[in-house]
């Protein structure tokens, strides 16, 4: 089960440590580090704004 499937509203809590750890690298390189991109992908974070018809979020935001 991906992190996303445990609930999209938990993503900030679950990913915050990784984002904070990569902050300096992101600022210096002006880009997302590959490791963080992979973690965001694995967690399902990128699916949040993708339409359901294209494999995105199956959650309705008003139900979260």
Number of C-alpha atoms within 10 A of each C-alpha: 7 11 18 21 14 11 11 19 11 12 17 11 8 14 16 11 11 13 17 11 11 15 16 11 13 15 10 8 10 10 10 15 14 9 11 16 13 12 15 19 15 14 20 18 21 14 18 16 9 13 11 13 8 8 10 15 20 13 13 8 10 5 5 8
